[in-house]
C-alpha cells in the first residue's frame, strides 16, 4: 500500500524533504536490531510505501511538490539529489501575485483554481505509479498564507476525486507570538475548510517542538532546520510499518496496561475501541527503542480557542478584511468558519 505525499508551499517542502530523508535513512539502516530476513522484509515494505521504481539505482519519492516561487523547490530538489540515493520526480512552480504571500484567500480562490488542472494532473501521474494507493499525506502550513489556502483547496479536490482514499493533513500550529499579522485569520480558514474535506489532521505545535529542541536536545540556537528534523523523526516513527513474527506487515492491536483504564476515555467510547497499539521488532533508524503517540483529545482546545478568539477580535473591528474580500472571500465565509470551529471547541469540551 503506497502513500502519495503532497508538499505545498515553503513549509511543506522544507518539512517534506526532512521526512523523506528520515524515511530513506530508516529503510536503508543495515541491521535494524533484527534478523537479516526481517530487515529485508521491512525495507521492502518501506520502499513500496514511500518510493517508486529505481532510476539507475536512485529511488524516486512518491511526492508532488508545489510552490509559487522557484527558490524553495529548487533548494529542495537539489538537497535531495545531492544524496545520490533518492530524489524527487513530480514538481511544479507558479509565479504568485506580488504582495499576496501571506494571503490565504489568494491561495484558495485564485492560485488554486488557476492551476487546478496542472496540480491534479501531477497528482494523477503519481497515483498511477502506485500498484495500490493507501492515501494522501498533505504537508502544509496553517498560518502562512498561500500555502495554507492552496492546501485547503487541493485537499477539497482530493476529496472530490479520490473520495475512497485516506487524506491526512499534517499542519504546523503557529507560534503564539507569530510574525504574520493575519495568521489567526489564515488559521481559522484553513482549519474550517480542512474539517470538511480531510479525514485526519495531524497537528504539531511550533512552541512544543521548540521546547523539545531547547530542553531535551539542548540546542542553543534553534533553527527551522532543527525543528523540521524533530518533526521528521516523529512523522517517520508514526508511518513506520509494523512487523509480525510471521514475516508479514500489518497493523497489530494489543491492549496495554494503564492505557486500558476506562477513566481515561469518554463514557460512550469503550476502552477497547479507544486505544490501539501497533508494534514492530525492527528499530526506527538507529534508535533501539522508540514510541509515538497519536491522540485525539482535548489537548488542542485551549490553543484553538485562543486562535478563534484573536481572529474574532480582529474581525469585529474589520481589520485586514479587505485583503481577503478582494480575492473573493466574503465576511460570511469568516462567520461560517467561526461557527464551525466554535462547535468543534464545544464538542471537545463536552467529551
N, C-alpha and C positions, 0 to 999 in steps of 0.2 A: 504494500500500500504506500503510495507516494504522496508527498506534500509539496504543493507549489507555493513558494514564498513570494510575496509582493513587497518590495522595498520602495516606499513612497516618500519623496522629499529628502532633505538633508538628514534629518533624524533617522528616518527609516533606512537610508542607505548606509549610514555610518554604523548603526547597530547591526544591520543585516550582515555586513562584512565580518564583524566580530563573531556573530553567531555561526556563520558558515565556517569560519576559521576554527572555532571550537569544535564544531561537529566533525570537520575533516580530521582534526588532530585526534579526536576521540576514536573515530573509526579506524585510524591507522596506528593507534598505540599498539606496539608489538605484542605485549603479553596480556594486559588486562587482568592480571592476577587470576587467570583461569586456564583451562587446558587449551591446547592449540586448536582442537576441533571446535570448542565452544567459542573461542575468539574469532575464528574464521567465519562461523555462522553469524555471529554478532556483527562483524564487519560487513558482511554481505547485506544484512538487513538495513544497516545504516546507509550504505551506499545507494541501495534501491530507494530508500525513503527520501533522501535529500539530494542525490546527484544522479545525473543521467549518464548515457554511454560515454565511454572514454574517447578522447580525441588525441591520438599519439601518446597515450598514457596519462593524459591530463583529464581529470574529471570535470564535468560541467554542472554547476549548481542549478538545481531546479528553481530558478528565480527569475522574476521580471523586475527590472529597475526603472523607476520613473522619477524624473525631476525636471524642474523648469529652468535650470541653469546647468551648463556643461561641467562646471568645475568639480562639484562633488561626485558626479557619476564618473568622470574621468579619473579622479583620485581613487575611487572605489575599484574600478576596473583594473587600474594599474597595480594597486596593492595586492589584489587577488592574483593577478597574472605573475607577479613577482615571486610568488611562492614556487612556481614551476610545477605545481602538483594539482591545482584546481583553478578554475576561472569561471567567469560569468559568460552567459550567452546572450539572452534577450535583454535589451535595454532601450530606453527612449528618452529623449530630452527635448523640451519645448521652451521657447522663449516666453517669459512672463511679462506682463504689462508693468511698466515702471511704477513703483510705489504700491504694488499690490502684495508684497512679500508676506505681510502679517495679516492679510485679509482672508478670512475663512470663506466669505461669500464669493470671492474671485475663484478660488479653487473649486468650489461646489457648483456655482452657477455659470461660470464662464469657461474656465480651463477644462473642467470635466467634460461637459457636453461637446466642446470644440474638438477634443482629442479622444472622445469615447471610442470611436471605431478603431483608431490606431492602438490604443491601450488594450482593448478587448481582443484584438487580433493577436497581439503579443502573448496575452494570457492563453488564448486558444492554442497557439502553437506549442506552448509549454505543456499544456494539458494533454495534447495529442502524443507527446513523448512518453506519457505515463501508461504503463500496462494496466494499472488500477489506481485511480485517483482517490485518495483518502479525504482531501480537503485543501483549504487555502489558509495560509498564515500571513496576515497582513501586518507589517510593521510600519508604524506611523506616529507622528506627533499628535498631541491632543490640543495644544495651546498655540502652536506656532502660527498657523495661517493657512497658506495654500495647500501645504501637505496634508493638514487635517481635513480641510474642505474637500480636497481631492480624494482622500482616504474614505470619507463618508460616501462620496459619490460612487467610487469604484466598488465599495462593499455592497451598496444598493444594487448595482448592476450584476454583481456576482450572485446576489440573492435571486435576481430575476432569471439569470441564465443557467445557474448551477444550484438550483434550489435543494437538490438532494445531497450536496456536498457540504461538509462542515466548513464554516467560516469563523476563524478565530482572529480577533484583532488584538495585537499587543500595542498598548498605548502607554506613553510616558506621562505620568501625572506631573504637572509643572511645579517648580519651586514655589513655596509660599510667597517669597519675595521675588517674583519673576521680573524680567526686563521688558516683556511685551505688555504694553498698557492695556491691550484688549484681550489678554489671554483668557480672562474669565468668560467673555463672550464666546470666543472660539471654543472653549472647553464645553460650555453647555450645549452649543450647537452640535459639536462632534458627538458628545455622549447621547444626546436625544436621538440623533439620526442612527447611530450605531445600535442603540437599544432596539430599534425597529427592524434592522436588517442583519445584524451579526448574531451568530449562535453563542458566542462567548467573548467576553472582554478580559484579557489578561493584563492587569494593571501593575505598573511599577512606579513608585513614588520617587522622584528625584531626591527629595530630602532624606528618605530612608536609605537609598543606595549610597548617598553621600556619607551618611553616618557609618555605613559598613566600611567604606574606603578609609575613613578617618580613624575609627575606633578599633575595628577588627584587623585591618590591613596596615594601619599605622602609616598611611600615605600623608606626607606633609603638604605638598602642593597638588591638590586633586584636580585632574583634568577630565574632560569629557571622554577621553580615551580610557581612563581608569574606570569611569562609571560604566562605559559601554562593555568593557571586558567582564565586569561583575555581572551585568545583565546577560551577557552571552553565556557565561558559565551557568547561571540559573536556568536560562531557557534551554540550553543543551541538556541539562540534567532532567528537565521536565519532558523533553522529547526523546530521551534515551529509550531504545527498545528494551522491553522486558524479556527475560530469558527463562525457559523452563528446562529442567534437567533432562527432559527427553529430547532436547535439541530443537524444539520449535519455539517461535516467538509468538507471544500472545499476552494479553493483559490478564494478570493473575490476581485474584482477590483474596485477601487474608484479613479477617477481623484481628484487632491488635490492641491488646491491653486496655489502658485507660481511655483510649480514644473511643471505646465502645460504650462509655458511660452515657446513659440516656439524658442525664442532666446537661450535657453539652449541647443538646440539639432541641429544636422546636418540638412541641408536643405532637404535631401532626406528621413528623418525619421519623420513621423507625431508624434506630442506630445502624442496622444492617445496610440500610439504603443511604445513610448519611455519610458514611466513611468507608473508603476502599483503599487498599494498598496494592501497588504494583512493584514487584521486586525483580532484581537481576543479580546473579552471582558475579557478573562482569563489572569491573571497576569503571568509573567515568574518568576518562583521561588518566592521569597518574595518581588520582586520589583512591586510596584503598577503600574508604567508605564515604558516601555522600547521601544526602537526602534532600528532597524538595517537597514543600507543602503547598498545594494549590487549594485555596479555601474560598468558599462563597459564604461570606459572613457579614457582620455589621461593621467590620473594620473600616470601611470607606464612608460610613455615614457622616462622620464629622467633617472630613475634608470635602466631601461632596456638598454638604450643607453650607460650608464656608464659601465654596466657589459660587454656588447658586445665589447666596446672599450678596456677595460682592458684585456679581453680574446684575442682580436686581437693583442694587443701589445705583449703579451706573445707568441702567435702563430707565429708571424712574426720573432721572434728570436728562434723559435723551442724549447722554454723552456718546459721541462717536457713532451714533446710529446711522448717520448719513453715509459713512464709509461702507455700510452693508446694503442700504437701500439702493445705492447707485449701481449695485451689481445684482439686484433682483431679490434680495432677502428683505421681506417686509416685517413690520413690527409684529404682525400676527404670528410670524414664524418664531420670533423670540418668545412670545406668550405661550405658544404651543410647547416650546422646549421647557420653559419654566414649569408649566403644568405637569408635563410628563415626569420631569425629574423630581418634583415635589411629591408626586405619587410614589416614585421609587423610594425616596427617603422615608416616607410614611410606612411603606410596606416593610422595609428592612427594620425600622424601629419597632414594629409590631411582631417581629419574629419571636 
